[in-house]
Amino acid sequence: MKKLIISLALAFSSLSLLQQAQARDLPDFTELVEKQGATVVNISTTQVIKGRRGGHQFPFDGDDATQELLRRFFPGQIPNFPGVPQEFKSRSLGSGFIVSADGHILTNAHVVDGADEVLVKLTDKREFKAKVLGADKRTDVALIKIEASNLQVAKLGDSVKLKVGEWVVAIGSPFGFDNTVTAGIVSAKGRSLAHENYVPFIQTDVAINPGNSGGPLFNMKGEVVAGLPHSARIIAFDMTRLE
């Protein structure tokens, strides 16, 4: 009996040491989030939709997350209903990150595509109307500008040095929840999709949802190594290799 007790004690002691070792190996994302969270912004857009006779539009207004999903998966494919106004506002959500102290922000082209108004909200709750300076649908990248100064800027990293299995962190606004943090690993590099072979893709298991679009993917140094696409994919386009 005494030997059994000693054996169990040794087993529990070994398990405790193993757990401590595993805990030491787990990454701590807190410092990264504290330092880089302010570089990530919430983007909301409004587009005035005019109905067309015999056409199809989305007669919804108010649920931003639903708007993004519907617009993405069923663009213009829901019939008009009797009594639906011929003009209504469509709203969608996204994310972005600051690349210059004077207000230049990178996001996805599809986030601002067709928008009549683009509104940017910072982590300090300030809101600005943004101007779309340019967008490339092929690579799904857009540059927008707000009138602000002394903003914290996200540093772009070298994605070539990114390794498969490396920890990465996403910060964005899924479903409109500002500065939401998710983490995972790099699953693969150099991926390509059918009909979308313009830039290399980084495959990752980081959780992303509607509203994460355009947000940054950080390495553990706090450098942006990719931008997140829309929520239907688990791959990130490699912004740092776009010329």
Buried (B, 14 or more C-beta within 10 A) or exposed (E): EEEEEEEEEEEEEEEEEEEEEEEEEEEEBEEBBEEBBBBBBBBBBBBEBEBEEEEEBBBBBEEBBBBBBBBBEEEEEEEBEEEEEEEBBBBBBBBBBBBEEEBBBBBBBBBBBEBEEBBBBBBEEEEBEBEBEEBEEEBBBBBBBBEBEEBBBBEBBEBEEBEEEBBBBBBBBBBBEBBBBBBBBBBEBEBEEEEBEBBBBBBBEBBBBBBBBBBBBBBBEBBBBBBBBBBEBBBBBBBBBBE
